[in-house]
Amino acid sequence: MGSRIHMENLSRRGNNWVYLLSVVSDNLGSSLMTFVLPLIVLDLTGSGIHLSIISSFETLPFLLLGLPFGAIVDRCDVRKVLIRSDAIRFGGYALLAAVLSARSNATVTLIAIYLVTLVIGCTNVFSSVSEMTFISYFVSRSDYSKMNSIVYGIQYTAGLLIPLAGGALYSVVPMGLLALICAACFLLSAGAILLMRVGSSKGAGGLRGPVPAAVRTVIGDTRQGLSYLKTRRVVLYPLVLAALFNVLTGNFQNDSLVIMRKSLSFTSGQVGLVMSVTAMGALAGTFIVNLLNRSFKFETVLIANFLVQMCFRLLFVAFGNIFAVAATLFVVDLCQSVLNIIIITNRQNLVETRYL
């Protein structure tokens, strides 16, 4: 009963509704582009190599820039960072829409995709770090978990529905229009955050002053964070293991798309159906993770997760029909969802709030 009252209070607050509108529009745009862009690149080039390059542009910024960008965000107005991040993504996808609509040659289009993906990949680092911090400025600590659950639910629901819609639209709607729809989603997201009634969300200290001094501040903050992490090996080792596992399996999604599109000759609608089913696996993972955490130790769930994922990723290449492919990827995404959540939960339980 008490939980229901808390959730009702949470849902009545205007800021929360406006923020969730931003989350919905952001995830709609991200999910649509995540589905459409690989198909555009694959149909444009016929090569999985370009998909790998695009993926590296999306993921390398987190690896290379995550630490310094996190230190920068700690000293910036988080609300402004989110608005400007959405504005950059709007501009990037609007530019891509113009290039696709102009029916430029394949080389020009591919260069535009590379540039837009790289810029937005760097922007996503700022946005992702800021989102984790921003909630604390308008949601009480007792409601963190509820708001985070809603946000993750929106993310996985978008991942479930958008591939179905995108698969149907891809063959009948111009690619430029699809990119423009993505751009409009980020414009709506920025507008929603702009409407929120939130006081200053700026971290202590700021980064004003000469550039060398600001750089030294960021380096100092980063070193402090790394030094702290070294003392928390129960957090550090699982993070390293998860990172290595993600590096080794990082191209799996691209490889599976190439196999479905080229080897198995799946239509865009069939690809959308498979991706929707895999998103259902991710959503299912959010429901079973609490049961796993109550029943088993963190280390047991972590190792078992790695083993199950490896087995089903290997099984994927053995199947040729859509139902077996979808079922295999359902389990893979379920395990990946559980892995993400247990890593985050372990960190939250063992790390002081100011170092999160």
VONUTOR-754465 format. One record per residue (C-alpha): x, y, z; residue in one letter; residue number from 1. Coordinates in steps of 0.5 Angstrom, whole numbers, plus 500, padded with zeros to 3 digits. Example, Ala and Ser with C-alpha at 12.3 -4.5 7.8 and 13.67 -1.06 7.14 Angstrom:
2
+-----+-----+-----+----+-----+
:  xx :  yy :  zz : aa :   i :
+-----+-----+-----+----+-----+
: 525 : 491 : 516 :  A :   1 :
: 527 : 498 : 514 :  S :   2 :
+-----+-----+-----+----+-----+
***
This chain:
356
+-----+-----+-----+----+-----+
:  xx :  yy :  zz : aa :   i :
+-----+-----+-----+----+-----+
: 500 : 500 : 500 :  M :   1 :
: 506 : 505 : 502 :  G :   2 :
: 509 : 503 : 495 :  S :   3 :
: 503 : 505 : 491 :  R :   4 :
: 502 : 512 : 495 :  I :   5 :
: 509 : 513 : 493 :  H :   6 :
: 508 : 512 : 486 :  M :   7 :
: 502 : 516 : 486 :  E :   8 :
: 506 : 522 : 489 :  N :   9 :
: 511 : 521 : 484 :  L :  10 :
: 506 : 521 : 478 :  S :  11 :
: 503 : 527 : 480 :  R :  12 :
: 509 : 531 : 480 :  R :  13 :
: 509 : 535 : 474 :  G :  14 :
: 517 : 535 : 473 :  N :  15 :
: 517 : 528 : 473 :  N :  16 :
: 511 : 527 : 467 :  W :  17 :
: 515 : 532 : 463 :  V :  18 :
: 522 : 529 : 464 :  Y :  19 :
: 519 : 522 : 462 :  L :  20 :
: 516 : 525 : 456 :  L :  21 :
: 523 : 527 : 454 :  S :  22 :
: 525 : 520 : 456 :  V :  23 :
: 520 : 517 : 451 :  V :  24 :
: 522 : 522 : 445 :  S :  25 :
: 529 : 521 : 446 :  D :  26 :
: 528 : 513 : 446 :  N :  27 :
: 524 : 513 : 440 :  L :  28 :
: 529 : 517 : 436 :  G :  29 :
: 535 : 513 : 439 :  S :  30 :
: 531 : 506 : 438 :  S :  31 :
: 529 : 508 : 431 :  L :  32 :
: 536 : 510 : 428 :  M :  33 :
: 539 : 504 : 432 :  T :  34 :
: 534 : 500 : 427 :  F :  35 :
: 534 : 504 : 421 :  V :  36 :
: 542 : 506 : 420 :  L :  37 :
: 545 : 499 : 420 :  P :  38 :
: 540 : 497 : 415 :  L :  39 :
: 542 : 503 : 411 :  I :  40 :
: 549 : 502 : 411 :  V :  41 :
: 548 : 495 : 409 :  L :  42 :
: 544 : 496 : 404 :  D :  43 :
: 548 : 502 : 401 :  L :  44 :
: 555 : 498 : 402 :  T :  45 :
: 553 : 490 : 402 :  G :  46 :
: 559 : 490 : 407 :  S :  47 :
: 559 : 488 : 414 :  G :  48 :
: 566 : 492 : 415 :  I :  49 :
: 562 : 499 : 415 :  H :  50 :
: 557 : 496 : 420 :  L :  51 :
: 563 : 495 : 425 :  S :  52 :
: 566 : 502 : 423 :  I :  53 :
: 560 : 505 : 425 :  I :  54 :
: 559 : 501 : 431 :  S :  55 :
: 566 : 503 : 433 :  S :  56 :
: 564 : 510 : 433 :  F :  57 :
: 558 : 509 : 437 :  E :  58 :
: 562 : 505 : 443 :  T :  59 :
: 569 : 508 : 443 :  L :  60 :
: 567 : 515 : 445 :  P :  61 :
: 565 : 512 : 452 :  F :  62 :
: 571 : 508 : 452 :  L :  63 :
: 576 : 514 : 451 :  L :  64 :
: 572 : 520 : 454 :  L :  65 :
: 568 : 517 : 459 :  G :  66 :
: 572 : 519 : 465 :  L :  67 :
: 574 : 526 : 463 :  P :  68 :
: 567 : 527 : 460 :  F :  69 :
: 564 : 525 : 467 :  G :  70 :
: 569 : 529 : 471 :  A :  71 :
: 567 : 535 : 466 :  I :  72 :
: 559 : 534 : 467 :  V :  73 :
: 560 : 534 : 475 :  D :  74 :
: 562 : 541 : 474 :  R :  75 :
: 557 : 543 : 469 :  C :  76 :
: 549 : 545 : 469 :  D :  77 :
: 547 : 538 : 468 :  V :  78 :
: 540 : 541 : 465 :  R :  79 :
: 544 : 545 : 460 :  K :  80 :
: 548 : 539 : 458 :  V :  81 :
: 542 : 535 : 456 :  L :  82 :
: 539 : 540 : 452 :  I :  83 :
: 545 : 542 : 448 :  R :  84 :
: 546 : 534 : 447 :  S :  85 :
: 539 : 533 : 444 :  D :  86 :
: 540 : 540 : 440 :  A :  87 :
: 547 : 537 : 437 :  I :  88 :
: 543 : 530 : 436 :  R :  89 :
: 537 : 534 : 432 :  F :  90 :
: 542 : 538 : 428 :  G :  91 :
: 546 : 531 : 426 :  G :  92 :
: 540 : 527 : 424 :  Y :  93 :
: 537 : 533 : 421 :  A :  94 :
: 544 : 534 : 416 :  L :  95 :
: 543 : 526 : 415 :  L :  96 :
: 536 : 527 : 413 :  A :  97 :
: 538 : 532 : 408 :  A :  98 :
: 544 : 528 : 405 :  V :  99 :
: 539 : 522 : 404 :  L : 100 :
: 534 : 526 : 401 :  S : 101 :
: 538 : 529 : 396 :  A : 102 :
: 540 : 522 : 394 :  R : 103 :
: 547 : 523 : 394 :  S : 104 :
: 552 : 518 : 391 :  N : 105 :
: 554 : 512 : 396 :  A : 106 :
: 561 : 515 : 398 :  T : 107 :
: 558 : 522 : 400 :  V : 108 :
: 552 : 519 : 404 :  T : 109 :
: 557 : 514 : 407 :  L : 110 :
: 562 : 520 : 409 :  I : 111 :
: 556 : 524 : 412 :  A : 112 :
: 554 : 517 : 416 :  I : 113 :
: 561 : 517 : 419 :  Y : 114 :
: 561 : 524 : 421 :  L : 115 :
: 554 : 524 : 424 :  V : 116 :
: 555 : 518 : 428 :  T : 117 :
: 562 : 520 : 431 :  L : 118 :
: 559 : 527 : 433 :  V : 119 :
: 553 : 524 : 436 :  I : 120 :
: 557 : 518 : 439 :  G : 121 :
: 561 : 523 : 443 :  C : 122 :
: 555 : 527 : 445 :  T : 123 :
: 552 : 521 : 448 :  N : 124 :
: 557 : 520 : 453 :  V : 125 :
: 555 : 527 : 456 :  F : 126 :
: 548 : 525 : 455 :  S : 127 :
: 549 : 518 : 458 :  S : 128 :
: 553 : 521 : 464 :  V : 129 :
: 548 : 527 : 465 :  S : 130 :
: 542 : 523 : 465 :  E : 131 :
: 544 : 519 : 471 :  M : 132 :
: 546 : 525 : 475 :  T : 133 :
: 540 : 529 : 473 :  F : 134 :
: 534 : 525 : 476 :  I : 135 :
: 537 : 527 : 483 :  S : 136 :
: 535 : 534 : 482 :  Y : 137 :
: 528 : 533 : 482 :  F : 138 :
: 526 : 527 : 485 :  V : 139 :
: 527 : 525 : 492 :  S : 140 :
: 532 : 520 : 494 :  R : 141 :
: 527 : 515 : 496 :  S : 142 :
: 524 : 515 : 489 :  D : 143 :
: 530 : 514 : 485 :  Y : 144 :
: 529 : 507 : 484 :  S : 145 :
: 522 : 508 : 482 :  K : 146 :
: 524 : 513 : 477 :  M : 147 :
: 530 : 509 : 474 :  N : 148 :
: 525 : 503 : 473 :  S : 149 :
: 520 : 507 : 469 :  I : 150 :
: 526 : 510 : 465 :  V : 151 :
: 529 : 503 : 464 :  Y : 152 :
: 522 : 500 : 462 :  G : 153 :
: 521 : 506 : 457 :  I : 154 :
: 528 : 504 : 454 :  Q : 155 :
: 526 : 497 : 453 :  Y : 156 :
: 519 : 498 : 451 :  T : 157 :
: 521 : 503 : 445 :  A : 158 :
: 526 : 497 : 443 :  G : 159 :
: 521 : 492 : 443 :  L : 160 :
: 516 : 497 : 439 :  L : 161 :
: 520 : 501 : 434 :  I : 162 :
: 523 : 495 : 430 :  P : 163 :
: 516 : 492 : 429 :  L : 164 :
: 514 : 499 : 426 :  A : 165 :
: 521 : 501 : 423 :  G : 166 :
: 521 : 494 : 419 :  G : 167 :
: 514 : 496 : 416 :  A : 168 :
: 516 : 503 : 415 :  L : 169 :
: 523 : 502 : 412 :  Y : 170 :
: 521 : 499 : 405 :  S : 171 :
: 515 : 504 : 404 :  V : 172 :
: 518 : 511 : 407 :  V : 173 :
: 524 : 515 : 404 :  P : 174 :
: 530 : 514 : 408 :  M : 175 :
: 531 : 521 : 409 :  G : 176 :
: 524 : 522 : 412 :  L : 177 :
: 526 : 516 : 417 :  L : 178 :
: 532 : 520 : 419 :  A : 179 :
: 528 : 527 : 420 :  L : 180 :
: 523 : 523 : 424 :  I : 181 :
: 529 : 521 : 429 :  C : 182 :
: 531 : 529 : 429 :  A : 183 :
: 524 : 531 : 431 :  A : 184 :
: 524 : 526 : 437 :  C : 185 :
: 531 : 529 : 440 :  F : 186 :
: 528 : 536 : 438 :  L : 187 :
: 522 : 534 : 443 :  L : 188 :
: 526 : 531 : 448 :  S : 189 :
: 530 : 538 : 448 :  A : 190 :
: 524 : 542 : 449 :  G : 191 :
: 521 : 538 : 454 :  A : 192 :
: 527 : 539 : 459 :  I : 193 :
: 527 : 546 : 457 :  L : 194 :
: 520 : 546 : 460 :  L : 195 :
: 522 : 543 : 467 :  M : 196 :
: 522 : 547 : 473 :  R : 197 :
: 528 : 546 : 476 :  V : 198 :
: 533 : 550 : 480 :  G : 199 :
: 541 : 550 : 478 :  S : 200 :
: 543 : 543 : 477 :  S : 201 :
: 550 : 545 : 477 :  K : 202 :
: 556 : 542 : 480 :  G : 203 :
: 560 : 545 : 485 :  A : 204 :
: 566 : 549 : 483 :  G : 205 :
: 565 : 549 : 475 :  G : 206 :
: 570 : 550 : 470 :  L : 207 :
: 571 : 557 : 469 :  R : 208 :
: 578 : 560 : 468 :  G : 209 :
: 584 : 559 : 463 :  P : 210 :
: 583 : 552 : 459 :  V : 211 :
: 590 : 550 : 462 :  P : 212 :
: 587 : 550 : 469 :  A : 213 :
: 580 : 547 : 467 :  A : 214 :
: 584 : 541 : 464 :  V : 215 :
: 588 : 540 : 471 :  R : 216 :
: 582 : 540 : 474 :  T : 217 :
: 579 : 535 : 470 :  V : 218 :
: 585 : 531 : 470 :  I : 219 :
: 585 : 531 : 478 :  G : 220 :
: 578 : 529 : 479 :  D : 221 :
: 579 : 523 : 474 :  T : 222 :
: 585 : 521 : 478 :  R : 223 :
: 581 : 521 : 484 :  Q : 224 :
: 576 : 517 : 481 :  G : 225 :
: 581 : 512 : 479 :  L : 226 :
: 585 : 512 : 486 :  S : 227 :
: 578 : 511 : 489 :  Y : 228 :
: 576 : 505 : 484 :  L : 229 :
: 583 : 501 : 486 :  K : 230 :
: 581 : 501 : 493 :  T : 231 :
: 574 : 498 : 491 :  R : 232 :
: 577 : 491 : 488 :  R : 233 :
: 570 : 488 : 489 :  V : 234 :
: 567 : 493 : 484 :  V : 235 :
: 573 : 494 : 480 :  L : 236 :
: 574 : 486 : 478 :  Y : 237 :
: 567 : 485 : 475 :  P : 238 :
: 567 : 492 : 471 :  L : 239 :
: 574 : 489 : 468 :  V : 240 :
: 571 : 482 : 466 :  L : 241 :
: 564 : 485 : 464 :  A : 242 :
: 568 : 490 : 459 :  A : 243 :
: 572 : 485 : 457 :  L : 244 :
: 566 : 480 : 455 :  F : 245 :
: 563 : 486 : 452 :  N : 246 :
: 569 : 488 : 447 :  V : 247 :
: 569 : 480 : 445 :  L : 248 :
: 562 : 480 : 443 :  T : 249 :
: 561 : 487 : 441 :  G : 250 :
: 560 : 486 : 434 :  N : 251 :
: 555 : 480 : 435 :  F : 252 :
: 549 : 485 : 433 :  Q : 253 :
: 552 : 487 : 427 :  N : 254 :
: 554 : 480 : 425 :  D : 255 :
: 547 : 477 : 426 :  S : 256 :
: 544 : 483 : 422 :  L : 257 :
: 549 : 481 : 416 :  V : 258 :
: 547 : 474 : 417 :  I : 259 :
: 540 : 475 : 417 :  M : 260 :
: 540 : 480 : 412 :  R : 261 :
: 545 : 477 : 407 :  K : 262 :
: 545 : 469 : 409 :  S : 263 :
: 538 : 468 : 411 :  L : 264 :
: 535 : 473 : 406 :  S : 265 :
: 530 : 476 : 412 :  F : 266 :
: 526 : 482 : 410 :  T : 267 :
: 526 : 488 : 413 :  S : 268 :
: 520 : 486 : 417 :  G : 269 :
: 523 : 480 : 419 :  Q : 270 :
: 529 : 483 : 422 :  V : 271 :
: 524 : 488 : 425 :  G : 272 :
: 520 : 482 : 428 :  L : 273 :
: 527 : 479 : 431 :  V : 274 :
: 529 : 485 : 434 :  M : 275 :
: 523 : 486 : 437 :  S : 276 :
: 523 : 479 : 440 :  V : 277 :
: 530 : 480 : 443 :  T : 278 :
: 528 : 487 : 446 :  A : 279 :
: 522 : 483 : 449 :  M : 280 :
: 528 : 478 : 452 :  G : 281 :
: 532 : 485 : 455 :  A : 282 :
: 525 : 487 : 458 :  L : 283 :
: 524 : 480 : 461 :  A : 284 :
: 531 : 481 : 464 :  G : 285 :
: 529 : 487 : 468 :  T : 286 :
: 523 : 482 : 471 :  F : 287 :
: 528 : 476 : 473 :  I : 288 :
: 534 : 480 : 476 :  V : 289 :
: 531 : 481 : 483 :  N : 290 :
: 529 : 474 : 483 :  L : 291 :
: 536 : 472 : 481 :  L : 292 :
: 539 : 477 : 486 :  N : 293 :
: 535 : 474 : 492 :  R : 294 :
: 537 : 467 : 490 :  S : 295 :
: 544 : 467 : 489 :  F : 296 :
: 550 : 471 : 490 :  K : 297 :
: 553 : 476 : 485 :  F : 298 :
: 559 : 472 : 483 :  E : 299 :
: 555 : 466 : 481 :  T : 300 :
: 550 : 470 : 477 :  V : 301 :
: 556 : 474 : 474 :  L : 302 :
: 559 : 467 : 472 :  I : 303 :
: 553 : 464 : 470 :  A : 304 :
: 551 : 469 : 465 :  N : 305 :
: 557 : 469 : 462 :  F : 306 :
: 557 : 462 : 460 :  L : 307 :
: 550 : 462 : 458 :  V : 308 :
: 551 : 468 : 453 :  Q : 309 :
: 557 : 464 : 450 :  M : 310 :
: 553 : 458 : 449 :  C : 311 :
: 547 : 462 : 446 :  F : 312 :
: 551 : 466 : 442 :  R : 313 :
: 555 : 460 : 439 :  L : 314 :
: 548 : 457 : 438 :  L : 315 :
: 545 : 463 : 434 :  F : 316 :
: 550 : 461 : 427 :  V : 317 :
: 547 : 454 : 427 :  A : 318 :
: 540 : 456 : 426 :  F : 319 :
: 537 : 458 : 419 :  G : 320 :
: 529 : 459 : 421 :  N : 321 :
: 526 : 466 : 424 :  I : 322 :
: 523 : 463 : 430 :  F : 323 :
: 530 : 459 : 432 :  A : 324 :
: 534 : 465 : 431 :  V : 325 :
: 529 : 470 : 435 :  A : 326 :
: 529 : 465 : 441 :  A : 327 :
: 536 : 465 : 441 :  T : 328 :
: 537 : 472 : 441 :  L : 329 :
: 531 : 473 : 446 :  F : 330 :
: 536 : 469 : 451 :  V : 331 :
: 542 : 473 : 449 :  V : 332 :
: 539 : 480 : 450 :  D : 333 :
: 535 : 477 : 457 :  L : 334 :
: 542 : 475 : 459 :  C : 335 :
: 545 : 482 : 457 :  Q : 336 :
: 540 : 486 : 461 :  S : 337 :
: 541 : 482 : 467 :  V : 338 :
: 549 : 483 : 466 :  L : 339 :
: 548 : 490 : 466 :  N : 340 :
: 543 : 491 : 472 :  I : 341 :
: 547 : 487 : 477 :  I : 342 :
: 553 : 491 : 475 :  I : 343 :
: 550 : 497 : 476 :  I : 344 :
: 547 : 494 : 483 :  T : 345 :
: 553 : 492 : 485 :  N : 346 :
: 556 : 498 : 484 :  R : 347 :
: 551 : 502 : 488 :  Q : 348 :
: 551 : 498 : 494 :  N : 349 :
: 559 : 498 : 494 :  L : 350 :
: 561 : 505 : 492 :  V : 351 :
: 560 : 512 : 496 :  E : 352 :
: 554 : 516 : 493 :  T : 353 :
: 559 : 522 : 491 :  R : 354 :
: 563 : 517 : 487 :  Y : 355 :
: 558 : 513 : 483 :  L : 356 :
+-----+-----+-----+----+-----+
***
